[in-house]
Amino acid sequence: MSLFKARDWWSTVLGEKEEFDQGCLCVADVDNSGSGQDKIIVGSYMGYLRIFNPHPVKPGDEAQIEDLLLEVQLKEPILQVEVGKFVSGTEGLHLAVLHCRKLCVYAVSGTLGNVEHGNQYQIKLMYEHNLQRTACNMTYGPFGGVKGRDLICIQSMDGMLMLFEQESYAFGRFLPGFLLPGPLAYSSRTDSFITVSSCQQVESYKYQVLAFATDADERQEPEQQKLSSGKRLVVDWVLNIGEQALDVCVVSFDQAVSSVFVLGERNFFCLKDNGQIRFMKKLDYSPSCFVPYCSVKEGTINTLIGNHSKILNVYQDVTLKWATQLPHIPVAVKVANLQDLKGVIVTLSDAGHLQCSYLGTDPSIFQAPKVESREINYEEYDAEMKELQKIIREATTTQAGLPQSEKHKDLTVTAEVSPDLDAESQAIDSEVKAEAVPSVTVKITLQSRVTVQKPNLTVSVQAPLAVTCDQFIFDDLEQDSSETVVVSVFLKGNCSPSELEGNCLVSYNIATELNPEGIPRVAQCNFRLPLRLVCSPAQPSKAAHHKLTIETNKPPITFLTIFPDFVDPSDDDQANVLGFQFLTGSKTTLLASKTSQRYRIQSDHLEDLWLITKELTLRLEEHFKKQNCKDFACSFSGSIPLQEYFELIDQHFELRLNAERFQELLSERAVQFRAIERRLLTRFKDRTPAPLQHLDTLLEGTFREVIALADAAEANQASMFQAFTKLQSATHLVLMLLSLWQKLSADQVAILEATFLPLAEETQELGWEETVDAAISYLLRTCLSKSSKEQALTVSSQLSMPKDTSRLKKNITLFCDRLAKGGRLSLGTDSATQQAAVLLGGCATIPESELEEGAVVPGSAAQLPTHRKMAKQKSKPAVMNEDILLARIWYLRSSGGSRVSGRVQESNLTILVSCVSYLLEQWGPFASSCPYLCHVLLAKMINDIE
């Protein structure tokens, strides 16, 4: 028996598929029996009212039917139940039930039974109030200091406090600055109402201020309240807690001072009557409910806090005294006196699990048997430990990163794309202006090996592509069962996509013995869409603005073989030349050389080259893979089209600037519109009519400006999306050309894509330009750095929209230049080792002036150095003479050591010169080939001399 598990004293489950919340539980002697024993009152959202008088049962037995004193179904959902002195002329306790539009007060009474069924209980309606506004919650107390009776205050969903003096309605007041209702409590010590507003502030309002404030027949703005008769509703005190509150409770015990307890989403506050913080406790879990109760230690208060991990924590002020496990997540908790047992913990879950429990455990009569003593065989334990370590090592290296579903294949998801386009297009609300927008069918199958709970399927494609239905929710799948769905994919936006790939993701739960509710799992698969979805065969064009050539190491393949879906077999002219017409209107031409191993792709738009180039390389790889040819490779020796790429960057950035300007203008016009509205309302409400002074004309003109700006901003947003899609396509193309040109490995290509394609979707707050600039700057300062000085530079951790793209374009050019001179991409942490490796590989330093003053930018008119030129550069050894060594020594000495009038001391300089002479004499070849390591050794010598 666990010491930290709540002991079940009595429990039951209420109804079927009923819902309960925080205000649905109350404990009190509601039938005025005078025995001091509490009854448990529970109301549900289904309208059931139940009253229990629990009796202890043996472990494992169910609750007796006699424990249910009363069960009645009311006509409306029950939001909250409270017990107090709500009827005039008597101090007996009555039951108040809050519905959405009604408040009912009942008297609960019992009559002695003459048969074995026992006593009979019934409720009698004393009075009711029909509410004009939808209620949220209520509180009660002796408002205004009245004696012997309780008044009721109801908070509506729109922020009105409605006060009732028992059978009569007193008044109603709107809370200032109200947005959403929060928890409400009454403090009898200060005669004030305490709530938590949507501004995440605890606010206190005096009852006297509410009583004498302006009558609230309707909500009024602060400017209108100034013109109205009566006093304004002013808050007594305010405390900003910085989070939303789940509940508020006011307690006053004899041995402790009166306090206001506030349970937040991540913190627990205890406040004084004047709003000052007595103490607060930061919670490392998500709380669900709480209740303060009397402590045995004077000056302290105990608090029960339940959380969503089914744990009930007991605090004495801020000190955790106990933690106990519950069988459910509590949404309400109370402390009651039941059957002469004081301090019973009553908890209620949202599904109706009602439990009375206590802390501690039963004494165990089990005694562990004595273990026979035996000698320990250390060699056997050693062998077993090595075997276990081997198993652990193999598991962590091969399957540590895989989720459980991938290891055992609890559920597999497969996607099958139809080889042909749909005979009847399923495109819906497409913005493409073509005559017909095709669609293709994707058949998705879920195959379950075990029982799977709550499988949800999400089908995603990259915009501007769209699917007919992207969300599917299935019932639980039995063992060895399957489900199949069919969706259609089509082009929705009026631009070509940057990727023709989709993803299917299934989230589900697997039930285990330790976790019957299920452990979350994920399974996914990718699928490739046909090129015919976004383009169709067309007549090739001879002239084009953008051309690039892909070289291969195999003879050219006829297009009849690799593009059978685009080529007419009867047309021999299409064997070496092929035209593609995109749905958006642009054309791309593909040519194969008859004599050389080259393919040319040409188009009037740079971004249109990407999809055709990618499709060409993929189909060539698949063709030679079927031929069992393993040494097929593509290469690129032309110029990287950076200038055209920079033009697309500038176009996208200009649209982002326009969006920012539209946002500023809209904000200004909206402020102007609201100011004119306020002035007009003041004129209309004035008792003495005054001329409008053309305010109505100004309002209409401002309204038209707001509408025009909103339309322009919306059109700019659509243009920005198209520009971002084009930029993504052009970026994919540039990265492919870089990888083919420099023969980059798969890991380096992954770093390239993570650097240049960090965002699937961009926002105005985080855009492509600043994100890519930060990533490139990091690579230039680490694996592509040319000196330790560059590595010491830090990059700002805060990303913000730049003023222009000059820095980004400069960094991209520098990035390509350093790749061309031998730099290699890696994400290792040892930057010094990386730099040494780069320099040994022949990546010479690049002066900044080379990029700022007449730099050769790889573009349509200029090329980066070829491999032959690089080989010549590598063959030249680095020069390491005495002047360079002396300059480095002077730099190290003057920047890192002590100084005498900004110069090196003469005695030290003599020693350093002798060190240099010794280096050149003994380590001449080493210094010439490894200048960086020589630099490090010199730095160590200097430190030793100092």
N, C-alpha and C positions, 0 to 999 in steps of 0.2 A: 504494500500500500504506500503510495507516494505521499510524503509529507506536504508537498506543494500542489496537491490536487484538492479541489473543493469537495467536501463531503456532502453527498446528496441526502438532505433531510426529508424533502418532499418535492415532487415534480410532476408536471403534466404537460400535455400538448393541447393547445386550444384550437379547436375547429380544424378545417381543412382549407389550405390555400388562402388563409387570412393574413392581413398585413398589420403590423403594429409599429409604433414609433415612440419617441421619447415621452410624450405626454399621456400615453395610454395606460400608465401604471400608477397606482396610488395605494397607500396603506394607511388605514385609520380605523377607529372603532365606529364605523359608519352607522351601525344599528343602535348606538347609545346603550350598549349592554351594561356599561359600568364595570366590567371585569378587568379592564385595562389591557385586554387582548385585541390586537389589530386584526382587521380583515383585509384581504387583498382584493382591490377593485381593478378590473381590467376592461378597457374598451378597445374595439378594433375598428379598422377602416371599413369593414363590412357592416358595421352598425350593431354588433353584438356587445352587450353589457353583461359582464360576469362578476360575481362576488364569491370569494372563496374563504373558507375557514379551515386551513390545513391541519391535519393530524399526522403525527409521525407514522411512517410505514417501515416495514422491514426492507433491507436492501434487496433490490430486484423485483419487489412488488409494485403494482400500479396504485395510483391514488384512488381512494374510495369515493363512491358517488356521493356519499353524505358530505364530503368536503365542499361540494358546489352548492352554496346557499341559494343562488339566484342566477338565472340565465334568461335574458330577454333580448329580442331583436328590435332595435329602434329603426326608424325609417331612413335615417341619414347616417353617413359615416361619423364616427366619434373621433374628434381631434384631440380632446383632452378631458380628463376627469380630475376633480378636486373635491375635497371634503372640508366643510367649514360651517360657520354660523351664518347661513345665508337667508334665514326666514325671520321676519320681524316678530316680536312678541315671545320668542323662545330662544334659549341659549343652547338648544340641542344641535347636534351635528346633522347636516344635510349634504346630499350629493349633488354637485354641479356638473352637468355634462355639456360640453361645447361641441356644437355641430358647425357646419360651414356657414349656415345662415340662421342659426337658432341657438339660444342658450336656455337650457332646461334645468330646473332645480327639483330634485326628488327627495322624498322622505322614505327611508328604508326601515321597515319594521318586520318583526317576526312574531308568529303566534305558535303557542305550544301545541304539538300534535298529540292526538290520542291513540295513534296506531304506530306500527313499527317503522313507518316512513320518517318519523322524526318531526322536527319543527318545520314550519312553512314560512317563507319570506316573500314579501312583495314590495313593490315600489309604488309610491303615489306622487303624481305630479302636483307640486305646490304652486309653481308659476313658470312661465316661459316668456322669453323676449325674442321677438322676430328681429333679426339684424338687417339693416339696410346695406351693409357692406360685408364682403366675404371675410370671415374670421381666420386668424392664423394661430394665435395662442392667447392665454389669459393668465392673470395672477389675481390674488385676493389678499385682503388684510383689513385692519381697522384704519381705513383712510381718514385723514384729518384728526386722528386721535379719538375716534368714537369708542365707546365701551360696550362690551357684550355682544357685538355683532361684527360681521365681516362684509365688506363691499367688494365688488368684482370689477376688474378692469380688463377689457378685451382689446387686443391689438389686431387691426384689420390688415389685409394684404396690401392696401395702399397707404398705410402709415397713419391711420387714425386710431387714437385711444378713446374707447367708448367706456364710460364709467356708469355703473348701475348701483343705486342704493337699494339693494335687495329687490323689492317688487317694482320699483320705478326707475326709469332712465334719468340719469343726472345730467350729463353733458358729454360732448365729444370734442377732441382737439387733435389737430394734425401735427405730427412731429416735423420740425423744420429740416429741410435738406434730405428728406426721406427718399430712398430708392428701393430697398428690399427689407422685409421684416426680419428682425433678429430676436434672440431670446429676451424674455421680459421677467423681471422680478420686482418685489416691493420690499422696502426697508422700513419697518415700523419705527425704528430708532430715529431716523431722520425724516420720516414721512415723505419718502420720495420713491419714484419709479426709476429703475435702472435697466438699461437696454444696451445693446451693441449695434451700432449703425453699420451701413454698408461701407462707410469710410474707415472701417476697422477701428472705431473709437468706442470706448465705454462712456455712455452719457447718462447723467442723472438729472431728473426733472422733479422739482418739488410739487407736491399735491396742491398746495395753495397757489402756486404759479399757474398750474393747469386750470384751477377753478376760476381764477380771475382773468385768464387770457381771453383773447378774442374768440367768439363762438365760431366753430368750424362747420358751417353748413356746406362749405365747399373748400377745396384746397386753394390757398392764396400764395402768391409770390411774396418775397420780402418787401418789394416796393409797394405792393398793394396793402400789406399789413401796416405799413407806415401810415397810409391814408385812411385806414379803417379805424373805427372806434374800438376802445378797449386796449388792454395791455398786450404786448407781444409775448409770445411763448419763448422764454429764455432758459437755456440750459444752466443747471446749477454748477456742475463741473464736468470736465471732459478729460479722458486719458486715452492716448493713442497706444494700442497694443500691437499694431502692425500685422494683424491676422484676423480672420473671421472667427467668431466664437460659436461653439457648439451649445453651450448652456451657461446660465448665470444662476447663482444661488446665494441668498443672504441668510446668514446664521447668526444667532446670538445665544450663547450658553453662559451659564453662571460662572464657570471657572475660566472663561476666555472672553476676550473683547469681541464686540460686534464686528463682523467682517463680511466683505463681498467677495465671493469666489467666482472666477471666470475661467472656464475651460476653453482654451483655444485649440487650433489645429495642431500645434506643435509645442505649446507652452501652457502652464497652469499658473494662474495669477491669484494672489490674495491681496485685497485692497482694504484700506481703511474707509471709514464713513465719508471722508472728504475726498476720496479718489486717489490718495497716495498709496504707493505700493508697499505693502508689508513684506511680502516675499514673492518670488516667482520660481518656478521649477521648469527647466527645459526637458521635454519628454523625447525619448529616443524611439517612440512608436507613434502610431496613429490612434488617438483616443476615440471612443465611441460614446461614453456617458460617464457621469460621476455623481457622487453625493457626499457632502460633508456630514460628519456626525460627532457626537460628544467624545472627548478623549478622557482617559483616566489620569493623565498628567496635566496639572494645572497650567494654564497659559498657552496650551496647544490645542489644535483641532485635528482630528483624524479625517482622512478623505479616502473614499473608494473610487478608483478610476479604472474603468474597463476599456479594453482596446480591441482592435480588429484581429489580433492574434489569439483571441480567446483567453486572454490573461486578465485577471483582476488584481490590481496593485493596491496595497494599503500604505498610505503615507501618513506620517505624523509631522505636520507642517511640510518641510521639504525632504524629510528623511524617509526613505523607503524601508518600511518595517516588515512587509510580507508580500509575497506574490503567489497567487494560486491559479491553477488551471481550471477553466470552465469548459463544459461540453458544447458551448455555442458562443456566438458573438453577442454580447448584451447591447441593447439599445436603450435600456432603462434599468436603473438599479436603485433599490431602497433598503433601509434597515428597519426591521419590524420586531415587535414582541409577540410571539406566537406560542400558545400553550405553555405559559410560564417559562419559556425559553427566550431570554433577552438577546438582542443583537443578531437575529437571523438575517442573512443576506438574501434579498429577493431580487432576482434578475429576470428579464424578459428579452427574448430575441425578436427580430423582425418577422420571423416565421411562426411565432406563437409558442415557443418553448419557455414555459414558466417554471422556475426552479427556486426552492428555498434550500439554502446550504449553509454550512458553517465551516470554519477553518480547523485544521488539525488532522488527526488520523486515529485509527483504532490500534491498540497494542497488538503486536504480532507475537504469536506463540511459536513461530518457526525458529528453530535453532540450526545453524549451519553445522553439518557434521565435521568432525576433525579430519584434516587432510593427512594422509600417510606421508611420512617424511621419506624422501628418497634422494639419492645423489643426483646432482645436476650434470648432465652430459654436455659440456660446453662445445665440443666439436659438432655434435648433432644440431645444437641450436645455431651454431655458426653456419652450417650448411643450409639449414632452413631459412635463416636470415638472408643469405646470398640468393637463394632461389626466389624468395619473396621480392627482394630488391630488383631482381631481373624481370619479374612479372610486372612490377610497378613501372620500371623503366620502359619496357615495351609498350605498356598501355599509355603512358604519358607521351611517348614520341609518335605513336601512330594514331591514337584515337582521342587524345585529350581535348582537342579542339572541336570534336564532333558532338552534336547533341545526341541524346539517347535514341531519338527516332532514326538518326542516320546509321547508328551502329547496328541496331537490330531490325530496322525497317518495320516498325510497328504499323506505319501507314505509308504507302507510296502514292505519289501523284504523277501522272503522265499526261502530256499534252500532244495531240496528233493534229497537225495542220493539214487541211485538205490540199491535195496537189492542184486542184482546179479552183478557179474563182466561182462564187455563187452564181447560179443561173439567174436568180432574181436577187438583186442587190438588197442588203439589209441595212444600208446606210440611213441614219436618222439625223435630221437637223444638220446636215453637212454644209459647211461654208464654201466648199470648193465650187468654182464656177464652171466646171467641166460639164459636158452633156450627161455623162453617166459616171457615177462614183462607185467603183466595184467594192466588193467585200469578200472576205474569205472566212470559212468556217473552221473553228478550232474545237476539237472534241477533247474534253478533259475528263479523266477517269481517276477516281479515288479507290484504291484497293487496300482494305484493312486486314492485317494479320491477326490482330487482337480486337477486343471490344474498345471502341473509341467513343468518347463523350464529346458532345457539342462541337462537331467539326464545322469550321467556317472557312469558306474558299474566297480568296480575293484574286481577281485577274487584273493585271495592270500592264498597260502599254505606254510608251512614251508619247506625250502630246507632240504633234497634233493628231496622232492616231487615237482612236477611241473604240470601245467595245460596247456591244448592245446591252450587256449586263455585267457589272464588275463585282457584285457581291452575291454569295450564295450561303445560306444557312441550312444545314442538314440536321435531321434527327440523329440520335446515337446510332453508330454503325456497329452491327454485330460482328463476331469473329468470322473471318473469311468471307466478308461481304464486300460489295462495291457499289459505287454511285457514279453516274455519268451525267455530265451537263454539256451543252453545246452553246457556244457563243460565236458571234461574228465580229470581225475586226474590220474597220474601214477608216479612211482618211477624213477627219472632221474639219480640221483647220485648213486655211488656204495657204499652206506652205508645206514643203517637203520635210519629212521627219529626219532626224539625225541618226536614228537607230531603227532597224527593222526587227526588233526583238521584243518578246513579251515575257512575263513572269507569272507563274501560278504559285500562290502561297496558301497553305492550309494550316490553321491553328486549331489545336484540339487538346483534349485532356485524356490521360491514361490513369485509370484508377489502380491503386495499389493497396496492400494490406495496411500500410502505415498511413496512407492518405486516401481515404475512400472518395473524397471530393474530386480527386484527380490531379495529376501533375501536368502542367502545361507543356506542350510539345509543338514543334513546327516542322513542316515538310514543304519543300518547294521544288519547282522545276522551271526550266526556261524553254522557250520555243522560238523558232525563227520563222518570220513571215516572208512570203514570196515577194520578189521585186515587182511582179506584175500588179501588186496592190497599189503602187504609187506611180507607175509609169506604164507605157505601152509602146509597141514597136512604131517607129516613125522613119521618115526619109532622112538619111544622114545629111549633115551639113558640112560643107567644105571649109568655110571660114569660121573662126572662133577666137575670142579674146584670150582665153586661158587654155593652155595645153601642158600636159605632162606625159612623160614616157616612163613606163615600167619595164625593166629589163629582167629576163629570166635566164636560167642556165639550161633550158630545154628548148627544142624546136617549137615554133608557134603552133597552137592548136586551132583548128578551124572552128568558127562560131557555131557551125551546125552541130558540133559535139558538146560544147560547154554552154551554149545558150539555145537549147532546142525549143524553149517556150517563147522565144522572141524571133526566131528565124523561120522563114518559109522554106521548107525543103526543096521546093521546085525552083527557088530563086538562087542561082549560083552566085549572084553579085553580093549576097549577104554572107558569104563564107569568110571574108576578111574585113568587112566593114559593116557596122550596125548602128542604127539610130534609136535613141530613146526619147520619148515624149512624156515629160512629167505631167501629172494632172494639173499642176499649177500653171502650165504653159511653157516652161523653158525646155530646151532641147540639149541633149548630150550625145556626142558621137564617139564610138569606140572603133579603133582601127588596129589590125594586126599586120605586122610586117611580113612580107613574103620571103624575104632574104635573110633578115636578122631575127634575133630572139627578143623582139620588142613589141610592146603594145602601147598605143597612144590613146589617151582620153582627152577630149577637148569639149569646151562649152563656153558660153558667153558669161556664165556666172561661176565664181570659184567654188561656192558651196555645193553646186550641182555635180561636181566631179567626185564627191566623196562616196556616195552610195554606189555609183558604177564602179569606181576603183576597188572598193571593198568587195563588191559582188564578184568582180573579176578575179581577185586574188583568192577568194574563198573557193570559187568554182575550179580554178586551176589546181589548188591544193587537193580538192576532193577528187579531181580527175586523175592526178598522178598518184594519189593514195590508192585508188582502185587498181592502178597499173603496178602496184608494189614498188613504186619509185620513192626511195626515202631521202634522196639528196636534192630534191627540188627546192629551189630558193628564188626569191624575187629580190631585186635590188633597184636602187634609184641613184643616178649620178647627175641629175640635173640640178637646177637652182630651186631653193626653197622659196615659195612665193610669199615672202614676208610683207612686202609693200601692199599687195592686195589684201593680205590678212589684216594688216593694220587699218586699212580702210573700213573693213567690217567692224573692227573694234571701235573706231571713231563713230561710226553710224549708231552702234548700240549705245555707246556712252552718251551721245547727243540726245537720244530718246530718253535716257535716264535723267539727264539734266532737265529736259522738258517736263518730265513727270514731277520733278521736284518743284519746278516753277508753277505748274498747274496746282499742286498741293498748296503752295503758299498763297496763290491768288484765291483759291477756293476758301481757304481759311479767312483771308481778309474780307471777302464778300459775305461769308457767313456771319462774321462778327458785325458787319455793317447791317445785314438783314435783321439780325436779332435786335440791334439798337433801334432801328426804325420801328420794328414791331412794338418794342416797349414804349416808345414815344406815342405811337398810335393808340395803344391800349390805355395809356394815361389820359390822352385827349378824350377817348370815348367814355371813360369812367368818370370824367370830371362833371360835377353837377352843373357848372356853368359852361354852356357850349362855347367852344373856341374854334377858330378856323384851322383847318388841317395844314395850311401853308405848304401844299403840294407834297405832303408826306406820302400820300397814297400813290402818286406818280413815281416818287422816288422808290417806294417799296416794290412796285411793279417792275421798274427798270432793274433794280437789284436782283429781283427774282429771275428775270430773263438772263442776266449775266451769270448767275449761279448755274442755271440750266445749261447755258452755252458752254461754260467752263467744264461742267461735269461731262457733257458730251465729248468735248475736245480731250479731256483727260482719259475718257474711256477709249476713244479712238487711238490715242497715243499709247495706251496700255496694250491694245491689240497689235499695234506696230512694233512695240518693244518686244512682245512675245515672238513675233516673226523674226525680228532681228536677232534675238537670243538663239532661236532655233538655227538660223543661218550661221551664227557665230559658232555654235556647237559643231555643225557639220564641217565648217572650215577648220576648226581646231582638230577634229578627228583626222582630217586630211593631212594637216601639217605634222601631227604626231606620227602618222603612218610614214610619211616621207622621211622624217627624221630617223625613225627606227630602221627603215630600209637603207637609208644612206649611211648610217653609222654602224649597222649590224648590231643593234642593241639586243640584249637578252630579254627574256620574258619578265624578269624582275625589274629591269630598267624601264621597260615599256609600262609596267604597272606604276612605277614612280612617276613617269611622264604623265600618264592619265590622271593620277591623283593630283598632280600639280596643276594641270591645265583644265581639267574637267572636275572641279570639286563640287559643283552644285547641279543637282537635277532640275531644281526650280530656284529662281532667284527672287528676292524681294527688294523693296526700295531700301530697307535697312542694311541688307547684306547682299552685295552685288558681285558679279563675276570679276570685275576689274580689280577691286581691292583684295579679294581672296586670292586670285592668281598672283598678284604682285607680291603678297606676303609669302606665298609658297616658293616662288622663284627666288626671292631675296634670301630665304632660308637656305636653298640649295647653293646659291652663289657664296654664301658665308660658311658653308660646311664642305660638302664633297667637291664643289667646284671652286673653292677659294684659292687664291693665288699667293696669299701670304697670311701670317699669323695676325697681322693688323686687321685684315678683313674678318677673321674669325672672332676677334674681340668685339666687333660691332654688334650691337643688339638691335633687334627688330621690335617695333612697338607691338604690345600685346592687344591693343585696341584697334579694330578695323573700322575705318570710316571712309566715306565716299571721297575719292580724290578730286582735285580741282580740274585736272586734265589727264590725258593718257600718255604724256611724254615720258614719265618715269617708267611706266609699264612697258612701253615699246623699247625703251633703252635697255631695260633688264632682259626682255625677250631676245633682243639682238645680242647682248652680252652672253646670254645663256647658250644660244646657238654657236657663237664664236668659240666659247670654251669647249663645247662638245666637239667642234671641228678640230680643235688643237689637242685632242687626246683625253679630255676630261670624261670621267665615267660617273654614273649616278649610283649612289648608295645611301643608306640611312643609318650607317654605323655611328656610334657615339664617339669613337676616338678620332676626332677631327684632325689631330696632328698626324696620325698615321695615314689618314686618307690623303692629306695634302702631300705628304712625302711620296705616297704611291703615285699621285697624279703627276708630280713634278718629275719623278723618275720615269714615268711613262712618256714624257716629252711634252707636257702641257706647259708651254712657256707663259710667263706673266704677260698680262694684257694691260697696257697703259690706258688710263681713262681717256686720255686725249685721243686715243685711236678711235673711240666711239663718239667723242664730242666734236672732233674737228675732222671732217671728211672721212668718216668711217665707211668701210665697204660693207654695205648691208646686203645680205643674200636676198636677191629678188629676181625679178624677171630680166634685169640687165646686168647683174653681177652674180658671181658664184663664190661660195665659201671655198677654202683650200681643199684640194682633192687629196686622196690618199697618197699619191706619189709625192706631192709637195710636202705632206706631213712626214713621209719617210725621210725626205732630205733634211727636214728640220730636226728629226730625231737623231740623225747620224752625226750632227754637229755637237761636240761635247760642250758642256757649260764651262765658261771661263771662270777660274777661281784664282785671282792674283792677289798680291799683297794689299793693293789699294782697296779692293772690295772688302777684304778681311778687316783692315783697319777702320773702314767706314762702319762696318757692322759692329765692331768692338766699341767705337765711339758712340754709336746709337744706343747700344745696350748699356754702356757705362753711364752715359748722360741721362738716360731715361729711367733706369732702375736703381742706380747706386747713389752714393753721396756726391755732392757737387762742391767745387771751389770756384766761385765766380762764373758758374755755368760751364766750366771746362774740367777736363780730367786732370787729376793731380799728376805732376811731372814724374814722380817716382813710380807711380802705378803705370803710367804710360810706357816707361822704359821696360817694365816687366812684361807688359802686354806685347810690345814690339818683339821682345825676345821669344815670347810664346808663338807669335805669328811666324817668325823665322824658323822655329823648330817644327811647326806644323807643315810649312811648305817644304822643308827639307825631308821630313820623315813621312808625311802623309800626302805628298803631292798628288799621286793618282787617285787616292781616296777622296781628297778635297775636290778634285776636278769632277768626279763622277757623282758625288753625294754632297752637294753644297748645303742642303738643309740640315743633314745630320752634323756636318762640320759646324754649322751655325749653332746647334744645340750644345756641342762640346765646348765651343768658345764661351757660351753663356755660363756653363758650369765653371770654367776656369776663372771667369771674372768674379763669380760669387765666392770661389775659394780664395782669390786674392784679397777680396774685401773682408 
